[in-house]
Amino acid sequence: MRLRRRKNLTGRMEEAAHYFMREHAPGDYPCIVELGCGMGRFACETAAARSGAFIIGIEREQNAIIIGMERAMRESLQNIRFIPEDVCKLADFFKAGSIDELYIHFCDPWPHRKQAPRRLVSRGFLQLYRPLLAPGGFLRFKTDNAPLFEFAQMELAAEGWTVTHCDADSPPEGIITDYEMKFRGLGVAICALTANK
């Protein structure tokens, strides 16, 4: 879904530049990364709730990520940064073994077979994530798309990941994204799984 262009986007991005991730995350704190963080609801609320952790939201769409950056600025959150880049560049920002928790929420399902490599739970991406996860770290995936959920399970198994939790109709728990709030309001089942490498 293409978002409308925000007014004065360039100026707003410059004003919120403090929240750009410019170097590797500090190693003294648990590192929590959300891929495709959208407008930053989950990332910002997690940062507010977990002051002892460092939160990074990655989102290539600047018209979305600026909302999260401005929220972080309004709330004076100090333990959060944003990366306005494609997930493909993840390894440019993280050292091996530096991510403790990796979240993928309601990513684009790319429904056509030829688009499968673009799914954030495809084998190529799982191979990207594996070396970046810390020992004992985990990946948490949520979607409203049942075929994508099945695909994720097959790809994880093929890559040797261990699924420790799997629920095709998970109850609401913890901090949720805008998409999850919307879908639950419509009565849509939310699929969720947790896996480690």
DARAPE-V14157 format. One record per residue. N is the residue number from 1. RES is the residue in one small letter. SS is DSSP state (h for helix, s for strand, l for the rest). PHI is phi in whole degrees, -180 to 180 (999 if undefined). PSI is psi in whole degrees, -180 to 180 (* if undefined). Layout:
# DARAPE-V14157
n:res:ss:phi:psi
N:RES:SS:PHI:PSI
N:RES:SS:PHI:PSI
This chain:
# DARAPE-V14157
n:res:ss:phi:psi
1:m:l:999:127
2:r:l:-88:124
3:l:l:-83:152
4:r:l:-68:149
5:r:l:-71:130
6:r:l:-73:146
7:k:l:-65:139
8:n:l:51:44
9:l:h:-59:-45
10:t:h:-61:-46
11:g:h:-65:-39
12:r:h:-68:-39
13:m:h:-64:-39
14:e:h:-66:-40
15:e:h:-66:-33
16:a:l:-96:16
17:a:h:-59:-24
18:h:h:-57:-27
19:y:h:-91:6
20:f:s:-74:141
21:m:l:-82:114
22:r:l:-108:-16
23:e:l:-147:178
24:h:l:-62:148
25:a:l:-61:145
26:p:l:-61:137
27:g:l:-83:-2
28:d:l:-80:-12
29:y:l:-125:153
30:p:s:-57:136
31:c:s:-106:121
32:i:s:-115:125
33:v:s:-122:132
34:e:s:-113:121
35:l:s:-87:132
36:g:l:67:56
37:c:l:-76:-5
38:g:l:58:-129
39:m:l:-90:12
40:g:l:82:14
41:r:h:-60:-53
42:f:h:-62:-47
43:a:h:-61:-47
44:c:h:-68:-43
45:e:h:-67:-35
46:t:h:-67:-41
47:a:h:-62:-41
48:a:h:-68:-36
49:a:h:-84:-24
50:r:l:-126:75
51:s:l:-65:-20
52:g:l:-89:9
53:a:s:-123:162
54:f:s:-112:124
55:i:s:-109:135
56:i:s:-128:127
57:g:s:-107:131
58:i:s:-114:128
59:e:l:-157:123
60:r:l:-79:-21
61:e:l:-85:106
62:q:h:-65:-29
63:n:h:-66:-20
64:a:h:-94:-49
65:i:h:-65:-28
66:i:h:-62:-31
67:i:h:-65:-42
68:g:h:-66:-41
69:m:h:-64:-42
70:e:h:-70:-33
71:r:h:-65:-45
72:a:h:-59:-39
73:m:h:-68:-45
74:r:h:-60:-40
75:e:l:-89:2
76:s:l:53:42
77:l:l:-75:128
78:q:l:-101:-15
79:n:l:-108:36
80:i:s:-142:143
81:r:s:-141:162
82:f:s:-128:148
83:i:s:-123:109
84:p:l:-86:64
85:e:l:-138:170
86:d:l:-74:148
87:v:h:-59:-26
88:c:h:-56:-25
89:k:h:-93:14
90:l:h:-52:-44
91:a:h:-67:-15
92:d:h:-72:-19
93:f:l:-114:-10
94:f:l:-131:137
95:k:l:-79:161
96:a:l:-58:135
97:g:l:71:19
98:s:l:-99:-11
99:i:s:-102:124
100:d:s:-90:-37
101:e:s:-137:129
102:l:s:-123:121
103:y:s:-114:134
104:i:s:-126:111
105:h:s:-115:118
106:f:l:52:50
107:c:l:-73:164
108:d:l:-59:126
109:p:l:-75:-14
110:w:l:39:74
111:p:l:-69:-24
112:h:l:-78:145
113:r:h:-55:-41
114:k:h:-67:-18
115:q:h:-89:-2
116:a:h:-52:-40
117:p:h:-63:-15
118:r:h:-86:-11
119:r:l:-70:136
120:l:l:-69:-5
121:v:l:-113:18
122:s:l:-79:166
123:r:h:-57:-42
124:g:h:-60:-43
125:f:h:-71:-38
126:l:h:-62:-35
127:q:h:-69:-30
128:l:h:-69:-42
129:y:h:-72:-37
130:r:h:-50:-55
131:p:l:-69:-19
132:l:l:-83:-22
133:l:s:-74:138
134:a:s:-72:158
135:p:s:-57:129
136:g:s:84:-3
137:g:s:-73:165
138:f:s:-143:161
139:l:s:-111:134
140:r:s:-121:126
141:f:s:-125:133
142:k:s:-132:143
143:t:s:-156:158
144:d:l:-99:1
145:n:l:-103:105
146:a:h:-61:-44
147:p:h:-61:-38
148:l:h:-66:-36
149:f:h:-64:-44
150:e:h:-64:-42
151:f:h:-59:-44
152:a:h:-59:-43
153:q:h:-63:-41
154:m:h:-67:-41
155:e:h:-68:-41
156:l:h:-62:-44
157:a:h:-64:-42
158:a:h:-64:-30
159:e:l:-94:4
160:g:l:81:19
161:w:l:-79:156
162:t:s:-106:119
163:v:s:-85:117
164:t:s:-98:-15
165:h:s:-151:136
166:c:s:-151:124
167:d:s:-146:117
168:a:l:-79:-7
169:d:l:-148:73
170:s:l:-78:146
171:p:l:-76:157
172:p:l:-67:137
173:e:l:-154:143
174:g:l:63:-154
175:i:l:-80:134
176:i:l:-120:160
177:t:l:-85:170
178:d:h:-61:-40
179:y:h:-63:-44
180:e:h:-63:-41
181:m:h:-60:-43
182:k:h:-65:-49
183:f:h:-67:-40
184:r:h:-64:-35
185:g:h:-64:-27
186:l:l:-92:0
187:g:l:79:18
188:v:l:-81:136
189:a:l:-70:137
190:i:l:-107:122
191:c:s:-91:139
192:a:s:-144:142
193:l:s:-145:158
194:t:s:-127:137
195:a:s:-141:151
196:n:s:-128:164
197:k:l:-86:*
